[in-house]
Amino acid sequence: MTDENQDNPQPEQAEGTAAEQQVQLRIEKVFLKDASFESPNSPEVFTKQWQPNLSVDINTRSAALPDDRHEVVLTITVRANVEEDYLGFLVEVQQAGIFFVKNADPAQLSQIAGIACPTTLFPYARESLDNLVVKGGFPAIQLAQVNFEALYVQAMQERQQQQQEAASAPTTH
């Protein structure tokens, strides 16, 4: 029996090594980086029938910080037009977080910053956005859940297509 134990690593040692190499993700801080609300046509907008056409724009960006930390910023902008060119309100929220990410290769880090982190930040951003709209005197808006994985895949496909088009474009001298 002793010979078998010497040839095989102890299960605890093997698990410890695997755990050290496993990707680690930890939320360190969630914060509101920036918020703005504009209602340039108030108080007149409140005299119109409120059936707005909402447009929603969602963007993310990330930046590396020291010690395996990354700042991820989720920006959501909502425009509410009552009529074609009549702006009811414009609201923008930048919800940010500091995330500790260790043992991730560049592709994994890109996915974490593009999918997991924005998914974590979204409920906070949605709440901040809704609060600003209500405090501006408008009915609450409840944004539907966003599939950040699908958005990430779409962005990667678009980037790949742009790179292919740029590579095949003729160069002029």
C-alpha positions in Angstrom: 0.0 0.0 0.0 2.8 2.4 0.8 4.2 2.1 -2.8 0.8 3.0 -4.3 0.6 6.2 -2.2 4.1 7.3 -3.2 3.4 7.0 -6.9 0.1 8.9 -6.8 -0.2 12.4 -5.6 -2.3 13.0 -2.5 -5.9 14.0 -3.5 -5.7 17.1 -1.4 -2.5 18.2 -3.1 -4.0 17.7 -6.6 -7.1 19.6 -5.7 -5.1 22.5 -4.2 -3.1 22.9 -7.4 -6.2 22.8 -9.5 -8.0 25.3 -7.3 -5.0 27.7 -7.6 -5.2 27.5 -11.5 -9.0 27.9 -11.6 -10.4 31.2 -12.8 -11.4 33.3 -9.9 -14.0 36.1 -10.1 -15.0 38.3 -7.1 -17.0 41.5 -7.0 -15.1 44.0 -4.9 -17.2 47.2 -5.4 -20.4 48.3 -7.2 -20.9 52.0 -7.7 -22.7 54.6 -9.7 -20.0 56.3 -11.8 -22.3 58.9 -13.6 -25.9 59.7 -14.0 -27.8 62.3 -15.9 -31.4 63.2 -16.5 -32.8 65.8 -18.9 -36.3 66.8 -19.7 -35.8 69.8 -21.9 -39.4 70.2 -22.8 -40.9 70.2 -19.3 -43.4 71.3 -18.2 -45.0 71.3 -21.6 -44.3 67.5 -22.0 -46.6 66.8 -19.1 -49.6 68.3 -21.0 -49.2 65.8 -23.9 -50.5 62.3 -24.0 -47.8 60.0 -22.7 -47.2 57.3 -25.2 -43.4 57.5 -25.7 -41.3 55.8 -28.2 -38.4 54.5 -26.1 -34.9 53.9 -27.6 -32.4 52.1 -25.4 -28.7 52.0 -26.0 -26.4 49.7 -23.9 -22.6 49.8 -23.9 -19.9 48.3 -21.8 -16.2 49.1 -21.4 -13.5 47.7 -19.2 -10.1 48.8 -18.0 -7.4 46.9 -16.2 -6.5 48.0 -12.7 -3.5 46.9 -10.6 -3.5 43.6 -8.7 -5.8 41.5 -11.0 -8.6 44.0 -10.7 -10.7 45.4 -13.5 -13.2 48.2 -13.7 -16.2 47.4 -15.9 -18.7 50.2 -16.7 -22.2 49.5 -18.0 -23.7 52.5 -19.7 -27.5 52.6 -20.4 -29.0 55.5 -22.3 -32.8 55.8 -22.7 -34.5 58.4 -24.9 -38.3 58.9 -24.7 -39.8 60.7 -27.6 -43.4 61.7 -27.3 -43.7 62.6 -30.9 -41.1 62.1 -33.6 -38.9 65.1 -32.7 -40.3 65.9 -29.3 -38.1 64.7 -26.5 -39.8 63.7 -23.3 -36.6 62.8 -21.4 -33.1 61.6 -21.9 -31.5 59.6 -19.1 -28.1 58.0 -18.9 -26.6 55.9 -16.1 -23.1 54.6 -15.9 -23.1 51.7 -13.4 -19.6 50.5 -12.6 -17.9 47.8 -10.6 -14.4 46.7 -9.6 -13.9 43.0 -10.2 -11.1 40.8 -9.1 -10.2 38.3 -11.9 -7.4 35.9 -11.5 -6.0 33.0 -13.7 -8.0 34.0 -16.7 -6.5 33.9 -20.2 -7.2 36.9 -22.5 -10.3 35.2 -24.1 -11.7 34.2 -20.7 -11.1 37.7 -19.3 -12.9 39.2 -22.4 -15.9 37.0 -21.8 -16.0 37.8 -18.0 -15.7 41.6 -18.7 -18.3 41.4 -21.5 -20.8 38.9 -20.0 -20.5 38.2 -16.3 -19.7 41.7 -15.1 -22.4 43.5 -17.0 -24.9 40.9 -16.0 -24.0 41.6 -12.4 -24.2 45.4 -12.9 -27.5 45.5 -14.8 -30.0 45.3 -11.9 -28.2 48.2 -10.2 -28.2 50.3 -13.4 -31.9 49.5 -14.0 -32.8 50.6 -10.5 -30.8 53.8 -10.8 -32.3 54.6 -14.2 -35.9 53.9 -13.0 -35.4 56.1 -9.9 -34.2 59.1 -12.1 -37.2 58.7 -14.4 -39.7 58.7 -11.6 -38.0 61.6 -9.8 -38.3 63.5 -13.1 -42.1 63.1 -12.9 -42.5 60.4 -15.5 -44.0 56.9 -15.1 -41.6 54.2 -14.1 -39.9 52.2 -16.8 -38.9 48.7 -16.1 -36.2 47.6 -18.6 -36.4 43.9 -19.6 -33.5 41.7 -18.7 -30.7 41.8 -21.2 -28.9 38.7 -22.6 -25.3 40.0 -22.4 -24.0 36.7 -23.7 -25.9 37.2 -27.0 -24.7 40.8 -27.2 -21.1 39.7 -26.6 -21.3 37.0 -29.3 -22.9 39.5 -31.7 -20.1 42.1 -31.0 -17.4 39.5 -31.5 -18.9 38.5 -34.9 -19.2 42.1 -36.0 -15.5 42.7 -35.0 -14.4 39.6 -36.8 -16.3 40.7 -39.9 -14.8 44.2 -39.8 -11.3 42.7 -39.5 -12.0 40.4 -42.5 -13.2 43.4 -44.5 -10.2 45.5 -43.6 -7.8 42.7 -44.5 -9.4 42.2 -47.9 -9.8 45.9 -48.7 -7.3 47.1 -51.4 -4.6 49.4 -50.1 -3.8 52.6 -52.0 -0.4 54.2 -52.0 
